[in-house]
Amino acid sequence: MTDIRQRLGLDAGAPPLVALHGIDKVFPGVIANKNVSLEVFPGEIHALLGENGAGKSTLMNVLTGIYQPEAGEIHVGGYARVFTAPQDAIAAGIGMVHQHFKLVKAFTVAENVHLGWADTPARIHRSVLEQRTADLSHKLGLAVDPGATVDDLSTGEQQRVEILRVLSRDAKVLILDEPTAVLTPAEAQELFVALRAFVARGNAVIFISHKLDEVLEIADRITILRQGRKVATEWAEACTERSLAQKMVGREIVLSDMRTRTEGVAGPGAPVLTLDGVTLKGRLTDVSLQLRAGEILGVAGVAGNGQRELCQVLTGLATPDKGRVLLDGDDIAPLGPRKVAALGVGHIPEDRLGSGLAPALSVTDNTVLREYRQPPVSRGPWYMPRAARALAEKIAAIAEVMVPDFAMPVRNLSGGNQQRLVARREMRIASRVLVAAYPSRGLDVGAINTMMRYFTELRDQGVAVVLVSEELEELLNLSDRIAVMFHGQIMGVVEGEQADIDEIGLMMGGQRGPQAEVAA
Amino acid sequence: MRLKLQRLHSAPPWKAFAARVLSVLLALAVTALMMAMAGIDPIDLAAQVLSATFGSSFGLEDLGLLFSPLLFTGLAVAVGLRIGAWNIGAEGQFNIGALCAAGIALFVPGPDWALLPAMIAAGALGGALWILVPTLARAYADVSELITTLLLNFVALLLVYYVATGPWLDPSGRALATTARLPVRLPEVWGIVHWGLPIALGLAVVLAVIFSVTRWGYEVRMAGSNAGSARYAGMPVRRHLIAVMLLSGALAGLGGVMEVAGTVGRLQGGISNNYGYLGIMVAVLARAAPLGVIASAFLMAVILNGGIVMQTQGLTTNTVLAMTGLILLFAAIGDELAHYRLRRLEGRN
């Protein structure tokens, strides 16, 4: 790595833009970072790669002054600095765009850019702010509409506003946390172009990701973290997806076709659940789908194109304005979520902490959520705490989750363990259908593999599984068929085996696929 | 070696409890300090308060009379908190409960054994009705119950003043600002302590059982903690919210019934004596646990009784308000601090 300066065309003694030396960060019971060092030079895009929980976000929160490290130093332009607050890091030219945007949705682009900024004129006027924003947008090469309300913008555009906001504070180092998770492939390419232009001006980008392909595409150098420690820093061209994956998880992972059934297991059988011209005002338009027993139906699409509503309709949480939802021939649309669940429809919801679990309640309370109405947890009007505890222990054991204390709030469990509990809880009731929305979101590779194993297990038992995901790879590995959603419509359904990524990408962008007319 | 503060995800229960106890002690200490600075011997005063409260059966009976309404209002607020609703209006519901019970006693003829249950029912119903509009506004329009319940307190308070000094004023002319003595009284159980106290204690136990070992209690717990997950599981969240808030109003109303039919014997303005507001403190100190309410209501009763002793020493009743405020302040700080622990770090340099 001695040739880094030479390669970037820097002087032999040029200091890195930012450097972290021997950073330690400890949380109660967890070592988040241990002796991590990192140098980022002007002109480079530096990827930070690691599984969830590897310490990427913690390290960046240290660099941006949100956390104070227990040990280690931060150097900016060759000088040691101590950041006691995020403002210090911003003043030093380090800006971060978080995974969840920190924009005021009801404000305009110009207002968001100027919010909490010392350079904002004391007397503000709409036209002044918009003019300043337009100038910044032009100067920094990020096209935005200053007068537009943020809420009306697409996710990609919102991200551009976030980046503009950070860069307008004269950031020399731009940190992006999983920036492509919310983008279509085309939007991601646009982002990459903007990032390359930014570093070409002598700045640097730190790009946090766990997606191997895009890291290889965009980064100059890649630093891999595992369990809070740095594993390596490599030139991107010296890496392959396989070598990176190996370093990330410490073992080799295989991207495999999980469609193949073990011997003796039948393929997709009779239709179980049928959507017939389902319309939900403004959210879903004339959606028709057929689910067969023992198949996994993947649902692809950029988040926010009706997947949430589709899941709600499938599980009884929403009643369609038009159309029918047939489970084994009976219309379940008006039944409501409890009765639909009782008929054998399980649901792993997309927002685990928003609806799948009550974070502040105990592990027991959360684990029995689907079976509290029936014996042994309930006897008549009585709720039996001891029986509930026993059931929770049973489910936790099947889910292979170590629970130190069943009375503790479920939020104290890691995201992966929470998801396993939810998944196992739902699998117990999913005798006919399991609807899983983004089940691997926020999980590490190991936990994702477990989750996928669960789904194939259910499939082989003859349950129809709906897998909504934004990870195409996951969908391609698992799905017998893939439906693509755009603006609340099904753009097409393709056979998993013959699925072509480019074709799916086009449908995700709103182009109708070859089988778009296929109704149930 | 150096020390370091660590934040924990959740406070262990023993620490939360210790923080509660410590907050009470700290509030007492600060009050004592203020007394000392004002030239009053706090130890002497404390001794007087304690002996006046616990030293005689009169003191204990007075304590019981304060304990009972605080239990009712404390339970009312605690029940609301179970589903995430802040019933700031226990004061008003208490007044309305008293008003309804007094109305029955004064104007409905009948034997005692029939009138008392009718008064209790009317008071509970009145309290529930008084919170009905805020409840429906919260359930159907997501209007914060904090403001609506609070504002209705003033309406209820003024209504009772008006009734007691106007249309229902004691016709004998002997009382200036109250109704006539109610013909029906709640029987006493011990000295001047009436049935209100055992009823309140029984209710606390019943509520504790309901919230821990009934299916309804489980659903309310889920709906109060995360409406999203309750809805996801198909629980009738709105129906539970309405039921719990009405129950909260009814409990406060019951407090008013016991006060007017047991302790005071007449309807008069200001009969609620701030019990509704103190109930908020009681519920918060108890972390909304019905059995915890018994302990915190008792503590509050001791403090209130202490206030009466202090008045005889020339101190204003506001001292008591300041003290309860201090307790709440320290309790809030303690709740936060219970999340931290001190850890020794082996220094490397």
HADDOCK unambig.tbl for C-alpha pairs under 7 A between the chains (distance, minus, plus):
assign (segid A and resid 28 and name CA) (segid B and resid 6 and name CA) 6.65 0.50 0.50
assign (segid A and resid 28 and name CA) (segid B and resid 8 and name CA) 6.50 0.50 0.50
assign (segid A and resid 317 and name CA) (segid B and resid 232 and name CA) 6.86 0.50 0.50
assign (segid A and resid 336 and name CA) (segid B and resid 234 and name CA) 6.72 0.50 0.50
assign (segid A and resid 337 and name CA) (segid B and resid 232 and name CA) 6.68 0.50 0.50
assign (segid A and resid 337 and name CA) (segid B and resid 233 and name CA) 6.41 0.50 0.50
assign (segid A and resid 337 and name CA) (segid B and resid 234 and name CA) 4.82 0.50 0.50
assign (segid A and resid 338 and name CA) (segid B and resid 233 and name CA) 5.92 0.50 0.50
assign (segid A and resid 338 and name CA) (segid B and resid 234 and name CA) 4.34 0.50 0.50
assign (segid A and resid 354 and name CA) (segid B and resid 228 and name CA) 5.91 0.50 0.50
assign (segid A and resid 354 and name CA) (segid B and resid 229 and name CA) 6.68 0.50 0.50
assign (segid A and resid 355 and name CA) (segid B and resid 228 and name CA) 4.47 0.50 0.50
assign (segid A and resid 355 and name CA) (segid B and resid 229 and name CA) 3.79 0.50 0.50
assign (segid A and resid 355 and name CA) (segid B and resid 232 and name CA) 6.07 0.50 0.50
assign (segid A and resid 356 and name CA) (segid B and resid 229 and name CA) 5.39 0.50 0.50
assign (segid A and resid 357 and name CA) (segid B and resid 229 and name CA) 5.67 0.50 0.50
assign (segid A and resid 358 and name CA) (segid B and resid 222 and name CA) 6.76 0.50 0.50
assign (segid A and resid 358 and name CA) (segid B and resid 225 and name CA) 6.03 0.50 0.50
assign (segid A and resid 358 and name CA) (segid B and resid 226 and name CA) 5.10 0.50 0.50
assign (segid A and resid 358 and name CA) (segid B and resid 229 and name CA) 6.08 0.50 0.50
assign (segid A and resid 360 and name CA) (segid B and resid 225 and name CA) 6.59 0.50 0.50
assign (segid A and resid 361 and name CA) (segid B and resid 225 and name CA) 6.89 0.50 0.50
assign (segid A and resid 369 and name CA) (segid B and resid 233 and name CA) 6.90 0.50 0.50
assign (segid A and resid 370 and name CA) (segid B and resid 233 and name CA) 6.73 0.50 0.50
assign (segid A and resid 378 and name CA) (segid B and resid 215 and name CA) 6.78 0.50 0.50
assign (segid A and resid 381 and name CA) (segid B and resid 214 and name CA) 5.77 0.50 0.50
assign (segid A and resid 381 and name CA) (segid B and resid 215 and name CA) 5.58 0.50 0.50
assign (segid A and resid 382 and name CA) (segid B and resid 213 and name CA) 5.77 0.50 0.50
assign (segid A and resid 382 and name CA) (segid B and resid 214 and name CA) 4.17 0.50 0.50
assign (segid A and resid 382 and name CA) (segid B and resid 215 and name CA) 5.43 0.50 0.50
assign (segid A and resid 383 and name CA) (segid B and resid 213 and name CA) 4.71 0.50 0.50
assign (segid A and resid 383 and name CA) (segid B and resid 214 and name CA) 4.45 0.50 0.50
assign (segid A and resid 383 and name CA) (segid B and resid 215 and name CA) 4.77 0.50 0.50
assign (segid A and resid 384 and name CA) (segid B and resid 213 and name CA) 6.05 0.50 0.50
assign (segid A and resid 385 and name CA) (segid B and resid 213 and name CA) 6.65 0.50 0.50
assign (segid A and resid 412 and name CA) (segid B and resid 9 and name CA) 6.69 0.50 0.50
